[in-house]
Amino acid sequence: MPDLSDAHDRERRKASRWRLGAMVFGLASVLWVIMTVLPLAVNDEQRTFLRQVDRAMVLDDFAGAQRQLEQRMAAGHDGSEYALRLGNCQSMQEDYDAARETFDRALAQDPDEPRLLYNRALVDYRQRRYDDAMARLMEVVRIASYFPSVRYHIARIHEIQGRPQEALRYYVEELNVDPGSSSTWRRYLYLKRRLEAAESTGAAGQTSTATRG
């Protein structure tokens, strides 16, 4: 079981600054919502609008949310919060070229915004551009060590590319950040049992060979 000390708890709370009301996805296209308190720089009117967009996204109305965002941005509103949601709407409708353009444009203005970088990585991940996704996910870890879900996707890439021990290590690290993540627990336990079974089979085979000899 991962170390869940008070120090880790304090550090994990830092991650709440980077949680946002937008949809992200995993390998099996399972959707989940990462909700947060919006940054203090967002005023009340913007906050109301962005929460309205978030509600539409939670209801899977990505086309409707995208229309609202595009109208708002055409009227002169801009910034990471808008780009973050627009890019996710485009991603969830599988318009990956548009999503990449949206995230890249926003990252050019705010290159150290971990939410933008993380969701940009997920576009690569969804398209199986695993090396590109890995590079961006590792950059998120560098910028925002306790960013939620990032180590889960690093672990998935290691698992997909045939590095189960590295995958297991990152699943454990993710559980230190978010011990309540059912997706991480499921993959961690599945992989751990698979590796234990393989070791057991290998040991049994060696014993059989030694006995025959």
N, C-alpha and C positions, 0 to 999 in steps of 0.2 A: 504494500500500500504506500502511495507517495507520502512525502513529508508535508504535513498540513499545519505547520507551526504558526504561532501568532504573527511572526515576522512575514511569513508568506501571505497570511490573511491581509495584512496591511498593504503589502505590495499589490495583491490582487485587486484591492479596491481602486487602485490607480487605473485599472483597465476600464472602469465605468466611464471615464472621459471619452473613450473611443468607441463605445457601443452606440449604435445608431438604429433608427427605425427604418430599416431597409431589409429586403429579402436577399439572402445569400444561399448558395446551393452546394451540395456535395456530389460524389461520384454517381449516386443513384438518382439524382435530380430531386432529392428530398428537400423541401423548403423549410426554413425556420426563420424566426424573427429575432434580431438582436436590437432590443430597445434601449434607449438611453435618455438622460436629460440632455437637451440641446445645449450647445455652447452658450456662454453668457453674452457673446457678441450678437446673438440672434435676438432681435427685438420681439415684443409681444405679437405684433401683426405677422411677422415672418414665422414665429413659432406656431401660431394658429394655422397658417397655410401649410407648413411642413407637416404638422400633425394630421391635417386633412389628407395630404398625399400619402402619409404613412398608413392611414386607415384604408385607403384605396388599395395599397400594395398588399396589406394583410388579407384583404378580400380577393386577392389575385387579379385585381383590375389594373394590370400594368399599363394597358393601352390608355385607360382613362387618366391614370396618374401621370403618364408621360405627356399627354396633351396639356394637362394643367401646368406641368413644369415648363414645357416649351413655350406656352403662352406667357408665363411669368418671366421667363428668361428673355423672351423677345421684347418685353416691356422694360428691360434694363436691369433686372435682378440677376445676380450672379454669385458665384462663390462655391466653396467646397460642398456645403449642404445641398445645394441644388444639383451640382454635378454628380454627387454621390448617389442620389436617388434616381436621376435621369439615367446614369450608367447602369444601375441595377435594373431599371425598367427595361432598358434595351437588352441587357443580358438575358433576362427572364423571358423575353420574346425571341431569343436566339438571334438577335441582330448584333452579332459579335463585333463586326467592323465598326459599327456606330458606337458600341460600348467602349471599345478600345480608344477610339478618337475622343470620346467624352472624357474618359479617365486620363488619357495622356495630356489633353489640353489643360485639365485641372491640375495635374501633377506638375506641369511646366510652371504654374503659378505658385504651387504649394508642394514642393517635392518631398517634404518630410511629414506630410499628413498620412498617418498610418492607415486610416480607414480607406482612403483613396488607393493607396498602394496595395492593401490587402484585397480589395475588390477587383482591382486591375489584375492581380495574380489569379483570382478565381476565373476570370475570363480565359486566361491561358490554361488553367487547370481543366475547365470544362471542355476545352478544345484539344485536350491531351498534349498540350505543349508543356510537358512536365518540367523540362530543364528551365524554361523561362519562368514558369510558375514558382519553381523552387528558389530561384535567384531572388525574386521579388518577396517571397514569403520570408526568406532569411533576412532580407533588409528590414521587413516589418519587425522581426525579432530584435534586430539591432536598435531600431528607433524606439520601439515600445515593447519592452521585454514581456510584459504581462498582458499583451493584447489577446483577447479571447479568440479561440478557434484556430489561430494560425498554426499552432503546433499539431493540431489534428490533421490539417491538410499536408503539412510537411511529412507527418507519419504516413498518411495515405500514399503520398508519392513514393516514399521509400518502400512501402509494401508493394505497390504496383510494379516498381522497377526491380523487385527481387532482393530487397535488403531488409529482411524481417527483423533482425536484431536492432537495427537503427530505427525501424518503425516502432518497435516496442518501446524503445527509450523515449521517443517523442510522444507516444501515447501517455506514458507515465508523466512526462513533463506537462502535458496538457491537463491531466487530472490534478496536478498541483495548482494550476491556474483556475480550473473550473471543475471541481470534484463532482458536481452534479450533472455533468454532460453525459446523457444516456448514449449518444452516438459514440463517444470516445470509450466509455466502458464496454460497449458492445464489441467494438473493433479490438480493443485491448484484450478482452477475455477470449474472443475467438482466436486471435493470433497466438496468444500465450498457450492455449490448449493445443493448437495445431503444432506449435514448436515442441511442446512436451510430448505429444504423441509421436512426432518424428524422432525425437531422441530415444523414446522408449522402444520404438520399432528398430532403430539402429542398434541399440544395446542388445535387444533380443537376437538380432541377426548375428552380432559378434559372438554372443554366447553359444548360439547354435553351431557356428563355424568352428569355434574352439572345441566344442564337444565332439564334432565329427572328426576333427583332426586328431 
